[in-house]
Amino acid sequence: MFGGPPVHLMWSGNYSQSKPQVRKVDVRRIGRFFAPYWVQESLVLACILAGSLAGLVPPIVTARIIDRAIPHHSLRELLIDVGIIVVSALFAMVVGIYQGYLNSVVGEGIMRDIRTSLVAHLHKMPLAFFTGTKTGEIMNRVSNDVDNIDNVVTGTLTSIVTNFVMIATTLVAMFVMNWRLSLLAIVVVPLMILPLAPVGRRMYEIRKRTREKRDEIESITQETLSISGITLIKSFAREAYERARFYDVGTRLMKLEISLAMVGRWFIGAITAMVVVGPALVWLGGGWLAIKGQLSTGVIVAFVTLIVGRLYGPAATLAGIQVQIVSALAVFERIFEYLDMETEPYDAPSARALTEIRGDIVFENVRFSYAHDRTALDGVSFHVTPGQLAAFVGPSGAGKTTITQLVPRFYDPQSGRVCIDGTDVRTITLDSLRSGIGIVTQETYLFHDSIENNLRYARPDASEEQVHAAARAANIHDFILSLPDGYATIVGERGHKLSGGERQRLAIARVLLKDPRILILDEATSSLDSHNEAAIQAALDPLMRGRTSLVIAHRLSTILSADVIFVIEGGRVVEQGTHGVLLARGGAYARLYRKQFREDARSTIAT
């Protein structure tokens, strides 16, 4: 048994063990996203305080107009009081506009940071995560979940502070004016707050289930509306089935949304009633005091104005906001669940960068399994020297692709070692390791962008001459120039405006531009016709020249000149040698070759 780095630096294929325990959201963790914006937040608080104080002016001055200016028949006092009201309103308007700007800066900045953190974290997730998670679910969390907390981040938290400050300043003003009416006014406030806890808990649970259903809808949409998905649906005439499936999930989501909308309706109704009952009590108490000559009419009017607009209104708003926040916490929980998932292993503290890769590859008794009950590699050992062309052949599921995925550390073996130039890949920095490896797979992926930008993805700083040289070497340059827009041609979603052979040659040109020392070809020609296969083989020759190449071959005719051929069966290397040696040996390779030769012969006769 061979040694290796500590377990915490290893990433196996069994992803399910790495999912975090779902736990309640720590509000302090949410607060960390606000920390970089403390200057703007301080200014927002100042604006809130200034705006709240300015809002006290109209009711108080209104009382003075009723009790002094009008009884004194003084036009001068009336003009001064009205002027004060107008100035306070204009001041509040300017402050409010500036506060709105600051809110946008803080809110949108935080949303950008949350999205960036989530996407950056997902970029670090291992392949096992993406093979085990629906694309629609990932997209839903990145897009819809973040959008669902937008209102909380951009406006709700500011609204909470604004309403608290408004209530506090209003209570101070009310008690200064008349303490007895103040006590009468606030007696109904607790009735607005008591039902919050049970309503919030219920909404929290429904919101979680709603998000799960939205994941399902997003996944169905992603699967059925992609080019591959819609082609499959049409070819099997399954439109009616997919409509029924989407309708079923949509119906369950609809019922949850109705339940969410109906939760707390009695609560909201009670709050609305209290907003009417409270002022009625103030009119009753204030009117009684006014009849006894202990209170002026202006004070009563000011009180009613204050409690309706600046006490009950904010209290009702806070009650509704609390429910919104509880609902948003369910979404935050889902976002943090992804942020807490185990990423690819970070570089070990002692990890070193490979500045020059020679391309010497060694597997030492490597064992690997994607799940506990399925072994992919069972004691694989081999040696590929620098510059060699090594081919891997064998039946589907034998472990060929797994071998090539261990070299760039897409996975780590459970035991044994994978070494490059005598160094365990787990002790090499990931950036330097993968920078020296080029990969061309059977399913070429191209971005919905221009041909030139797709090529430059491998090397953004490449000159135009270098881009064209790579395309020439891949036998695709002349074809590109024949297009109306040349290198500026948009390839379409996943490159579907191009043929399979054209996409594959672009992928080869992209790897040529990267200029890696180690090349991995995973059945790069298996899905192509003989004409395209010949073109791809011609493009591969300059790509493999002088590099260590690991080639997974479906058609044995493509690897007859390989320096060494490894026959993989059941996760083991059962044979190795050149084509001539293995054919003469009459073992597994010879049987595989003869079988394929007979199939090719039958195909030729049939044609």
N, C-alpha and C positions, 0 to 999 in steps of 0.2 A: 504493500500500500504506500502510495506516494503522499508526501506532505503538501501543504498549500497554505495560503493566507488564512487569517482568522475567518470564522464563519460569517461575521457581520459584513465582510467585504465580498461575499459571494452572492450571486443571484442565480437561483435554480429555475427550472421551468415550471415548478409547482406554485403558480401565482396565488392560489386561494389562501395559502397560509399567511400571505402578507397583507391581507385586507385588515384595516384597523377596526378596533371595537368602536361602534357608534356610541358617542357620548354627547351629553348636553353641551351646547355651545358656551364657551367661556367668553363673557362679554368683554373682558380685558383684551382678548385676542382680536376681537373686532376693533377695539379702540386703537390697536397698534397701526391700523390702516389710516387713522386720523392724525397720528403723531407728526408726520412730516408737514402738516398744514396748520401748525399751531398759531402761526402769525395771522393767517387769514381767519382762523377760528376766533382769535382774540378780538379782531376787528369786528367780526360778526356779533360777538357778545356786546361789544360797545354800541354797535348799531341797534341791537335789540333793546338795550337799556335806554338809549336816547329816544328811540321810537316809542317805547312804552311810556316814558315820562311825557313825551309830546302828546300822546293819546289821552292823558289825563286832563289836558288843558280844556278842551271843548266842554265836557260836562260841568267842570267846576266853574268855568266862566259863564256857562249857561245859567247856573244857579244865581250868579251875581247879576246877570241881566234881568232875571225874573224878580229877584228880591231888592235890587237897588236901582238899576238904570231906568227900568220901566216905572216903578213907583215914584222915583224922583223926577220923572219926565225930563231926563237929561240926555239930549242927543249926543253930547260930547262923550259921556260915559258909554253910551251904546256903541258909538263909532270905535272907541278904544277897545271895548270888549270884543266886538266883531272882528276888528283888525287883529287882535291877539289870536282869535280862533283861526283866521285865515293864514296868518304867519305860521302857526303851529302845524296846520294841515300841510302847507308847502314844505316845511322843514321835515315833517314825517314822510312826505312823498320822496324827497331827495334821499333821505336816509334809507328808505325802503328800496329804492332803485339800486343804491350802492350795495346794500345788504344782499339783494337778489343776485348781483354780479358776483359777490364773494361766495354766496351759496353755490353758484354754478361752478366756480373755480374749484372749490373744495369737493363738491359732490362728484363732478365729472372726473376730477383727478383721482379720487378714491376708486371710482368705478373702473377707470383705466388700470389702476394698480392691482385691483382684484382680478380683473380679466388677465392681465399680464402674468400675475403670480400663478393663476390656474393653468394658463396655457404653457408657461415655462415649465411648470411642474409636470404637466402631461408629456412634454417633450422629453423629459428625463425618465419616463416610465419605461419599463422593459417591454420587449415584444410580447411577452406572455400576457401582459395586461390588455393589449390591443387585440390579441387573438381570442381572448376570453370575455371581451366586453363589446356590446353592440355599439356601432358607430353612432347610431341615433341617440343612445343614452349619453355618450360623451358630448355630442353636439348640444344636447338639451341642457346639460349642466354648464357648459361654457357660454352658451348664448342665452337661453330662456331663464335659467336660474339666476344668472347675474342680472338680467334685465328685471327680474321680479324683486330684487332688492334695491333697484335704482331709486324708487320713490323714497324708501326709508333713508338711504344714504344722502340723496340730494336735497330732500326737503323735510322729511319727518322729524329728524333729530333737531334741526333748527326750529321746527314748529314746536317741539316739546319745550325747548328753552324759552322761546318767545312767549308761549302761553303761561309757563311758570312765572316768568318775570312780570307778565301782564297781571296775573292773579295777585302776586305779591305786592306790586305797586298799588293796585286797586284796593286791596285790603287796608293798606296803610292810609290811603286817602279817605276811605270810608270810615275807619275808626277815628280819624281826626275830625271828620265832619259830624258823626253821631255814632257812639258806640252801641246804643241800644238797637238802632236800625241795622247795624252791621251784624250783630248776633242773630237777628231775625233773618237776615238775608242769607247767612251761611248755613242755616240749620238744614237746608235741603241738599247741600253739597255731598254729604256722606251717602245719601241715597243714590247718587250718580256713580259712586265708586265701588260700593260693596259687591255688585255682581261681576266685577271685572275678572277675578281669578277663575271662576268656573267657565265663563265664556271663553277666556283666553286659552285655557287648557283644551277645550273642545275644538277650537279653531286650529290649534297647533296640530292635533292629531289628524284632522281632516286635511289640512294643508299638506302634511307629509304624504298621505295617500294620494292626493291630487297630483303632486309632483311625480310620483311613481307612475301614474297613469299617463302623464304627459311624456315620460320617458318612453313608454310603449308606443305612443302615437308618433313620437319623433323617430323611433327605430323603424316602424312600419313605413313611414314616409321616406326615410333615407333608403331603405331597402327596395321599395317598389318604384320609386321615381328616379333612381339612378339609371344610367344607360343599360347596364347589365341586367338590372332588375326588371325594367319595363320590357326589355327584349324577351326575357324568360316568361313573363306574364302573358305577352302576346303569343309567344310560340306555343304555349300550353292552353291558350284561351281561358285564363283564370281570372279575367276581369271581375266577374260576378262574385267569385270567392273572395277576392281581395277587397271588394267593396263591402261585403258582409262582415269581413274581419275588421275592417276599419270602423264600420258602423257600430259593431259590438263594443269595441274599446271606447269609441267616442260616446256611446250611451252610458257606459260606466263612469266616464269622466264627467258627463253632464249631470248625473245623479249626485256625484260628490260636490260639484260646483253649486248645485241647488242647495244641498245641505249646508255648504259653507255660507251661502248667501242668507240662509234662514236662521243660522245660529245667532242668537242674541237679538232677534227682532223685538222680543218683549223688552229686552234691556234698552235698546235704542228708543223704543216707544216710551219707556219710563223716563228716560233722560229728557225727551221732548216735552213730556208732561211737566217735569220739574222746572223746565225753563219758563213755563207759563205760571205754575203755582208759586214759584219764588217771588216774582214781581207782584203777584196778587197779595201775598203776605206783607210785602213792603208797603204797598198802597194801604192795606188795612191798618198796619201799625203806624205808618207815617201819617195817615189821615186822622187817626185817633189823637196822636200827639199834636197835629196841627189844629184840630178842633179845640183842644185844651190850651192852645196858644204856646205850646212848648217847642214848635218846629215850624219853619217857614216852608212855603210851597216850593220855592226854588230848590231847597235841599232835597225834598222828596223827588222832584223831577230829576235832579242830578243823580240821586241814588238809583232810581230805576234805570236811568241811562247807563250808569256804571255797571250794575249787576247783569243787565241783559247783554251788553256788548263786551264787557271786560271781566266778568266773573263766571256767569253760567255758560256763556258761549265758549270761552277757553276751557272750562271744566269739561264740557261735553266733548270738545275736540280732543282733549287729553284722553278721555275715556275711549274714544274711537281709535286714537293713535296707539294706545296700549294694545288693543286687539290686533292692529296692523303689525306692530312690532313682534308680538308673539307669533303671528303667522310668518313673518319674515325670518324669525329665528329657525324655523323648520327648513327654510331654504339655505340659510347660512350653514346649518348642520350638514346639509348635502354637499355644499362647496368645501367645507373643512374636511369632510370625509375623504374627498379626493385629494386634498392637499396633504392629508396625513398618510396616504398610501405610500408604501415603500417604493422608492425609485431605484434606478440602476445603482449599483454600488459606487459610492464616491471613491475617488482615488485614495489609496492608502497614504498615510503621512510619509512613508518612505518610498512611495511610487516615483519612478523616474521616467523621463521622456526618452523615447528612442529617436535620436537625431538622424541616424542613418540606418535604414533597415536593409539588410542583405537579402532576407527572404528565406532563411533556414527555418523550417517548421517541423516540430516534433510533437507527437501525441504519445504520452506515456500512461498506459493502462487506464485510459479514460472511461469512466462510467457516468452515465447521465440518463435521467428519466424525466419526462414531462409531468408524470403523475406517479404516485406510489405503486400503482398496479400495472404500469406499462414502461418497460425498460427500452430506451431508444438506442443507447450505446452500452455495450457490455465488455469492458476491458479492451478498448481499441488502442493499438500502438502502431505507429508508423513514422517514417522520417522522409521528408521532402527537402532536398538540398537546394541552395539558391539557384534560380534560373531554370529549374526543372518544370516540365509540364506533367502534372500528376492528374490522372483521370480516376474518377470513382464511378463504378458501375454496379448494378444490382437491381433487384426488384423494388417496386414502390414500397415505401415504408421501411426499407432496410436500415436507414439511418444516414444516408448520404448528405441530405441537406442539413441535418443536425450537426454533422462534422464541420461543415463550412460555416455554420452559425456560431460555433464555439471559438473560431479563430478571431473574429472581431469582438468577442465577448458580448454577443447578443444574449447569451446564456453562459453560466459557469458550470463546469462539471461538479457532480457531487463528490467525486474522488478522482485521483489522477491529476495529470498536469498537461496543459497545452503551452508549448514554449515557442517563442520566436527569437531567433538568434541566441539561443541558450538561456533566455529569460522567460520566466513564467508570466503569461500575459496579465495575470492578476496583480502583478507588481509594476506594470507599465501604465502610465497615464492614458486614460481612454482617448483623449484627443490625439495624442501622438500615435497611438496604436491604429485608430481608424483612419487617420490621415494617410497612412501608408498602405491602405487596403482599398482596392477598387472592386465593386460588385456589379455584375450584370445578371439579372434574373430572367426567367421565362416571361413573367408578366412585367413589362416595362411600365414605369409610372412617369408620366409627364404632367407638368403643371399646365393649367389653362392660361398659357402665356405664349410669348413669341418663341420661335425656335432658338434664337440667339440667347434669350434669357434662360431657357431650359439648359442650354449648353453651359452658360456661365455659372449655373448653380454649383458646378464642381469647382470653379475657380473664378470668383467675381472680378479679380484684377487682371484677367487674361486680356491680351491685346487682340485686336480684330484679326491680325495675321495668325495668332496662335489658335483662335477659334476656327478659322478657315482651315488651318493645317490639320487640326484634329478631325474636322469633317471630311477632308480629302482622304485622310488615312482610313476613315471608316466607310469610304465609298458612298458618301451621302451629299458631298458638296455640290456636285453637278445637279442633282435632283433639287436641292434647296434653291439654287439659282434659277431653276426652271419655273419656280412658283412665282405668281404675280408680285408678291411682296417679299420674296427672297427670305433672308434671315429674320425679317420682321413678321413673317407669317404666324398667325395664331393657330396653335395646334388643336384647340378645342378641349373639352372636358376629357381628362385622362389621355389626351392625344388621339382621340377617336377620329379626327379628320385625316389621320395618316393610316397607312396600312400597317400590319403587324411587322413586316420586314423593315419598313421605314422607321417605325418607332424603335425597333431593336438597334438599327444602325445609329440612330441618334443617341441611344443609351451608350453604345460603344464609344462614340465620339466624346460623349460627356466624361466617360472614364479615362479616355486618352488625354483629355485636357487636364484631368486631375494628376495624371502621371504617377500612379502608385507603383510600389515595388512588388506588392503581392496582389494577384488578381484572382477573383472567385467568379466562376461562370456556372450558374445553376441552370442547367438544361436550356441554354440560351437559344437553341435552334430547334427544340423538339416540336414546337407547334407550327413550324413553317413548312411551306412546300419546298420541293427540291430546288427550284429556281432561287427563292429567297434564301434557302439554306446555303447555297453556293455563294451568294452575295455576302451573307453574314460571315461565312468561313473566311472569305477573302478579307473582310474587315477585321476579323479576329487575329489574323496573322501578325500585322504590325502591333496590335495591342499586346499580344503575348510575348513578343520578341524581347528577350533579355529580362523577363520578369518570372517570378515564381508563380505558376498558375495552378489553381485547383479547379478542375473541370468536372462537373457532374454531367455525365453523358447518357442520353437516352438512346441515340443512334450510335452504335459502336463504330460505324464507318467514319465518324468524325474524330475518333481518338486513336486511330491505328498507329500514328507516329508519336504517341505519348511516350515520355521517358520512363514512366512507371504507371502501371494500372493497378488499382486496388479494387478487389471484388468484395462488396459488402453484402452480407446476408445476416438477418436477425441481429443487427447491431454489432457484428463482429467482422474483422478483416479475415476472410477465409482464404484469399489468394492475393499474391502481388507479383508483378513482373512486367515485362514488355509484352506487346501483343503476340509476337512470335513465340516467346517462351511459354506464355499461358495457353496459347492454342495447341502447342506441342504437348503440353502437360495433360490435356484432355480432361480437365476438371470443370469446375463451375463456370469459368469464363468461356471455355470451349463449348459447353452446352448452351450457354446464353447466346454465343455468337452464331452457332449453327441454327438455333431456333429463329433468331432474327433474320439470318440469311434465307431460310426457307420462307418466312413471312414476306420478305422483300421480293423474293422470286415469284411467289404466288400473286403478289400485288402487281408486279410488272406484267405477268402473263394476262391477268384480268384486264389491265389497261390496254 
